[in-house]
Amino acid sequence: MFGRIYKGKRVLVTGHTGFKGSWLVFWLQRLGAEVCGYALPAPTEPSHWDLLKLDVRSELADIRDAQTLEKVFSVFQPEIVFHLAAQPLVRLSYRDPVGTWSTNIMGTLNVFEACRKTKSVRAVINITSDKCYENREWERGYNEDDAMGGHDPYSASKGCSELLTSSYRNSYFNNATFGLKHQTLLASCRAGNVIGGGDWAEDRLIPDMMRAVAVGKPVDIRNPRATRPWQHVLESLGGYLLVGQKLLEGRAECATGWNFGPAEDATLSVQEVAESIKRYWSRIDYRLAQVTDTPHEANLLKLDCTKARGLLGWSPVWNSDATFGKTVGWYREFYENGVLATESDLIEYMNKINFGDRKNG
């Protein structure tokens, strides 16, 4: 898988204690990589990172601390960097705009500067969000050439992170001078609403529902008509790893922006998702909340992944039924049996790819 390119590679992952970061480190370790994580302590209790108990180097520090970050880079000498550290929540960004902007912009700037100063770095992937686009509530999916933007502080900060990425690519990691003036390729990746076992973040649909069912209470569903592209965490991570492979192979044409979203059947409303996942755990109970005084959140958002399908050969492995089934199954195993299904989910997903089965289901 991935041409065995990660085996023995020194990989630095920022945000490794978060939901997506912990899954990525778990996968990289299974691919034989030497991993170093850099992040604040796990943001939730419980946390997927703490439950995994992985034997990897873990540096607990703030991404805004440029001096500490550069020291870690200098000592570890990474060959590839996956930058996931961020303030990732829309509603929290309204309450803490300064923390959101400083983390998502200045933190990213610090990572790029550390990469620029570390000669061992050959590839950098900045993970942003589907919310980086100027959302005009279009029916069509946004493609990589659409304008960056954002209404709320989180979304706008991710749009700016994409502009920062483009600036550093043009100024310091220019594709046209790769191999002549520098040896580093820089890409960005944008994914839709990522779900899966081990996410306990606040104000997210699946974690809210799983916390509620664990204590036998119904959960209030806000914005039931809001439509999002829902995908399993392994789908987006597989895309990130594929881009990383291409960059490590010196494919300068792949140092650009990439969308990774689900199949069309997984672009569903919040209410449709709630109805779907209830089929996998009868104890789940919810009610549609009548909430009026809430901050603005987009109602319709889809991604166009034609570019990733055509140029990378990437496509979703699991359809919406499989995605919701795997996600609910993970939490059910955890709460009812105290078992982590992380490894079994990853093995099943990897086997689908290894066997060349690129069909949904």
Residue pairs with C-beta under 8 A, 6 or more apart in sequence:
1 31
1 350
1 353
1 354
2 31
2 241
2 242
2 244
2 245
3 245
3 249
4 31
4 32
5 244
5 245
5 248
5 249
6 28
6 31
6 32
6 33
6 241
6 244
6 245
7 31
7 32
7 33
8 32
8 33
8 34
9 33
9 34
9 79
9 80
9 248
10 33
10 34
10 36
10 76
10 77
10 78
10 79
10 80
10 120
11 28
11 33
11 34
11 35
11 36
11 78
11 79
11 80
11 81
11 82
12 35
12 36
12 37
12 38
12 72
12 73
12 76
12 78
12 80
12 81
12 82
13 21
13 24
13 25
13 28
13 35
13 36
13 37
13 38
13 81
13 82
13 84
14 21
14 37
14 38
14 39
14 63
14 81
14 82
14 83
14 84
14 85
14 107
14 111
15 21
15 38
15 39
15 63
15 83
15 84
15 85
15 86
16 22
16 24
16 25
16 35
16 37
16 38
16 39
16 49
16 56
16 58
16 84
17 37
17 39
17 40
17 41
17 42
17 43
17 47
17 49
17 50
17 58
17 60
18 39
18 42
18 43
18 49
18 84
18 85
18 88
19 48
19 194
19 196
19 198
19 199
19 200
19 201
19 233
20 84
20 127
20 194
20 233
20 236
20 237
21 37
21 39
21 49
21 84
21 85
22 47
22 48
22 49
22 52
22 54
22 198
23 48
23 196
23 198
23 233
23 234
23 237
23 342
23 346
24 82
24 84
24 237
24 240
24 241
25 35
25 37
25 49
25 54
25 56
26 52
26 54
26 342
26 343
26 346
27 234
27 237
27 241
27 346
28 35
28 241
29 35
29 54
29 56
30 346
30 350
31 241
35 56
35 57
36 56
36 57
36 58
36 59
36 72
36 76
36 78
37 56
37 57
37 58
37 59
38 59
38 61
38 63
38 69
38 72
38 85
39 58
39 59
39 60
39 61
39 63
39 85
40 60
40 61
40 62
40 63
40 85
41 60
42 48
42 49
42 50
43 201
44 200
44 201
44 202
45 200
46 200
47 198
47 200
48 197
48 198
48 199
48 200
48 342
51 198
51 340
52 340
52 342
57 76
59 68
59 72
61 68
61 69
61 72
62 68
62 107
63 69
63 85
63 103
63 107
63 108
63 110
63 111
64 102
64 103
64 106
64 107
64 110
65 110
66 110
66 113
66 114
69 110
69 111
69 114
70 110
70 113
70 114
70 117
70 118
73 114
73 115
73 117
73 118
73 121
74 118
77 118
77 120
78 118
78 120
78 121
79 120
79 121
79 122
79 123
79 248
80 121
80 122
80 123
80 124
80 125
80 244
80 247
80 248
81 111
81 115
81 121
81 123
81 124
81 125
82 125
82 127
82 240
82 244
83 108
83 111
83 124
83 125
83 126
83 127
84 127
85 103
85 107
85 111
86 103
86 104
86 107
86 127
86 158
87 93
87 96
87 99
87 100
87 103
87 104
87 154
87 157
88 129
88 154
88 201
89 154
89 201
89 202
89 203
89 204
90 131
90 152
90 154
90 155
90 203
90 295
90 297
91 202
91 203
91 295
91 297
92 100
92 154
92 202
92 203
93 100
93 152
93 153
93 154
93 155
93 157
94 152
94 153
94 295
97 153
100 153
100 154
100 157
101 153
101 157
104 154
104 157
104 158
104 160
104 161
105 157
105 160
105 161
105 164
108 126
108 161
108 164
108 165
109 164
111 124
111 126
112 124
112 164
112 165
112 168
112 172
112 186
115 121
115 124
115 184
115 186
116 168
116 172
116 173
116 184
119 183
121 184
122 183
122 184
122 185
122 247
122 248
123 184
123 185
123 186
123 187
123 244
123 247
123 248
124 173
124 184
124 185
124 186
124 187
124 247
125 186
125 187
125 188
125 189
125 240
125 243
125 244
125 247
126 161
126 162
126 165
126 186
126 187
126 188
126 189
127 188
127 189
127 191
127 240
128 158
128 161
128 162
128 165
128 188
128 189
128 190
129 154
129 155
129 158
129 190
129 191
130 142
130 190
130 191
130 192
130 193
130 229
130 259
130 261
130 301
130 303
131 150
131 154
131 155
131 158
131 159
131 298
131 301
132 148
132 149
132 150
132 155
132 158
132 159
132 161
132 162
132 190
133 142
133 146
133 147
133 148
133 149
133 150
133 159
133 190
133 301
134 146
134 147
134 148
134 149
134 150
134 159
135 142
135 149
135 150
135 151
135 155
135 298
135 300
135 301
137 298
137 299
137 300
138 300
138 302
139 300
139 302
140 302
140 304
141 229
141 259
141 261
141 302
141 303
141 304
141 305
142 259
142 301
142 302
142 303
142 304
143 259
143 304
143 306
143 307
144 256
144 257
144 258
144 259
144 307
148 159
148 160
148 162
148 163
149 155
149 156
149 159
150 156
150 157
150 158
150 159
150 160
151 296
151 298
152 295
152 296
152 297
155 298
161 188
162 188
162 190
162 257
165 186
165 188
165 257
168 186
169 175
169 186
169 255
172 182
172 184
173 182
173 184
173 185
173 186
173 255
174 181
174 182
175 185
175 252
175 253
175 255
178 184
178 185
178 250
178 252
178 255
179 250
185 247
185 250
185 251
185 252
185 254
185 255
186 255
187 243
187 247
187 254
187 255
187 256
187 257
187 258
188 256
188 257
188 258
189 236
189 239
189 240
189 243
189 257
189 258
189 260
190 257
190 258
190 259
190 260
190 303
191 231
191 235
191 236
191 239
191 259
191 260
191 261
191 303
192 228
192 229
192 230
192 231
192 236
192 260
192 261
192 262
192 301
192 302
192 303
193 228
193 229
193 230
193 231
194 231
194 232
194 233
194 235
194 236
195 206
195 230
195 231
195 232
195 233
195 323
195 324
195 327
196 232
196 233
196 234
196 326
196 327
196 330
196 345
197 326
197 327
197 329
197 330
197 331
197 334
197 340
197 341
197 342
197 345
198 330
198 340
198 342
199 206
199 207
199 233
200 207
200 210
200 211
201 207
202 208
205 221
205 270
205 273
205 274
206 273
206 277
206 327
208 219
209 219
209 274
209 277
209 284
209 286
210 328
210 331
210 335
211 219
212 218
212 219
212 284
212 285
212 286
213 219
213 281
213 283
213 284
213 285
213 331
213 335
214 331
214 335
216 283
217 285
218 285
218 286
218 287
219 285
219 286
219 287
220 286
220 287
220 288
220 289
220 291
221 270
221 271
221 274
221 286
221 287
221 288
221 289
222 270
222 289
222 291
222 294
223 270
223 291
223 294
223 297
223 299
224 269
224 270
224 271
224 274
224 288
225 269
225 270
225 271
225 299
226 269
226 270
226 297
226 298
226 299
226 300
227 267
227 268
227 269
227 270
227 299
227 300
227 301
227 302
228 267
228 268
228 270
228 301
229 261
229 262
229 266
229 267
229 301
229 302
229 303
230 262
230 266
230 267
230 268
230 273
230 320
230 323
230 324
231 260
231 261
231 262
231 266
231 316
231 323
232 318
232 322
232 323
232 326
232 327
232 349
234 317
234 318
234 345
234 346
234 349
235 260
235 262
235 316
235 317
235 318
235 323
236 260
238 314
238 317
238 349
238 353
239 258
239 260
239 308
239 312
239 314
240 260
242 312
242 314
243 254
243 258
243 312
246 254
246 312
247 254
247 255
253 311
254 311
254 312
258 307
258 308
258 312
259 303
259 304
259 305
259 307
259 308
260 303
260 305
260 308
260 314
261 267
261 302
261 303
261 304
261 305
261 316
262 316
262 320
262 323
263 316
263 319
263 320
263 360
265 319
265 320
265 360
266 316
266 319
266 320
266 323
267 302
268 276
268 320
271 288
273 324
274 286
276 320
276 321
276 324
277 284
277 324
277 327
277 328
278 284
278 285
278 286
279 324
280 324
280 325
280 328
280 329
280 332
281 328
281 331
281 332
284 328
305 314
305 315
308 314
308 315
309 315
315 358
316 360
317 349
317 352
317 353
317 357
317 358
317 360
318 326
318 349
318 352
318 360
318 361
319 360
319 361
321 361
322 360
322 361
326 341
326 345
329 341
330 340
330 341
330 342
330 345
333 339
333 340
333 341
334 340
334 341
